[in-house]
Amino acid sequence: MSGHQARRRFGQHFLTDGFIIDSIVRAINPQSGELVIEIGPGLGALTLPLLACCKPLTVIELDRDLAAKLRRQEGLRVIEADVLTVDFHALADEFGAKLRIAGNLPYNISTPILFHLLGCVDRVADQHFMLQKEVVDRMAAEPGSKAYGRLSVMLQWRYDIESILEVPPESFDPPPRVDSAVVRMVPLPDAVALDQARFEDMVQCAFSQRRKILRNTLGRWLEEQGFAGEFDLQRRAEEVPVAEFVALAQALPPR
């Protein structure tokens, strides 16, 4: 598809680099019969190679003009909607299979999309996304690094996360002002079940003032929750491994 002007309000940057496109498709390795969903297909750079491997292919596109063009492609099911409103549980139930989700996510709302998908991780086989490199670095960061934070903990609680490909700005039209990367996210089979909203509240509190020790931030929150157990609060949040945050959440008294 061509003749479409990128729209800033949708955060559109269209992938044009054939080598990068081929590399992403190889990384996804879509197979016939799998339920593949692409978020933000845009001009179809990934869509057409994916469609060649697996039909039907479901795409989610907010831009009305692009959605209309995509509907002309045989084998495509087009959901014209904001991805944050899409019920992925319902899609998995409809097809009776776990979802393989991929896409070049709009960088301006990538974190809300990741958290939206976190709510349906039990229906997902894997996810491959193009994101701002800085975001991918935060997603995959280890404790003790500057990139380690709320996003790292919340996502590593449920996924194995791997940065698999770096993508320069010139691979897009128009070029973004940042470097990009492709991340692979595979749900952990033995992830601990938690109250996601409460866990998110706890982690956000812990990282609310990164330079302070946890006694001054998380300590107060734990008191409010009625927590009477043991937890080392003489550390900064960035020093606490994901497993310790998860264990702490498990130890919280019921609300």
C-alpha positions, 0 to 999 in steps of 0.5 A, a space after each residue: 500500500 502507498 500514498 498514505 501520509 504518516 499521521 503524527 497523532 497516531 505515532 505512525 512511522 512505517 517500516 521500509 527496510 526489507 532486511 529488517 522486515 525479513 529478520 522480524 518475520 524469521 524471528 516470529 516464524 509464523 506457521 499455518 494454522 496459528 492465530 496471529 494478530 498484528 497490532 498497527 499494520 500500517 502500510 502492510 510491511 509486516 502484514 503481507 509476509 505474515 499473511 504469506 505464512 498464515 491465513 487468516 491473519 487478524 490485524 488491529 488498525 485505528 487509522 480509518 483510511 489504512 483499515 479500509 485499504 487493508 480490507 481489500 487484502 484477501 485473507 485479512 480480518 481487520 479490526 478497526 479499533 484502538 488496541 486499548 479497547 480490544 478484548 484479547 480474551 474474547 479473541 482467544 475464546 473465539 478462535 479456541 487458541 492462544 494468540 501470537 501477537 506482533 506489531 510495530 507499536 505506536 511509541 507514544 502509547 507503547 507502555 499502556 498497550 503492554 500493560 493492557 496485554 498483561 491482563 490477558 497473558 494467560 491467553 498468549 503464546 508469545 509477543 514480538 514488538 517493535 518499540 523504542 530501544 529505551 523501552 526495550 532496555 527497561 523491559 529487559 533490565 536487570 536489578 542494579 541497572 539504571 534502566 531497571 524499574 517499574 516496567 521491568 518488574 511488572 513485565 518480568 513477573 509474567 514474561 521471559 523478555 529478550 531484545 532480539 534486534 536493534 533497528 536504526 531510525 533510517 529503517 522507517 519513513 518518516 524516521 523516528 528521532 530515537 533508535 528502535 528494537 524488537 523484543 520477544 516476550 514469552 509468558 512464563 509457564 510457572 508465573 505466580 498468580 497475583 492481584 495485578 492492580 495491587 502488585 502494580 500499585 506496590 511496585 509503582 510506590 517502590 519506584 516513586 522516588 528511586 534515590 530514596 531507600 524503600 523505608 521512605 516509600 514502600 515502607 509507608 505503603 506496607 504499613 497501610 496494607 497491614 503488612 507485619 512480615 519481614 522485608 529489607 527496606 534499607 535498599 533502593 527499589 532498583 536493588 530488589 530482584 523481581 522474585 523478591 517483589 513477587 514474594 512480598 506481594 504474596 505475603 500481603 494480608 488480604 484486602 
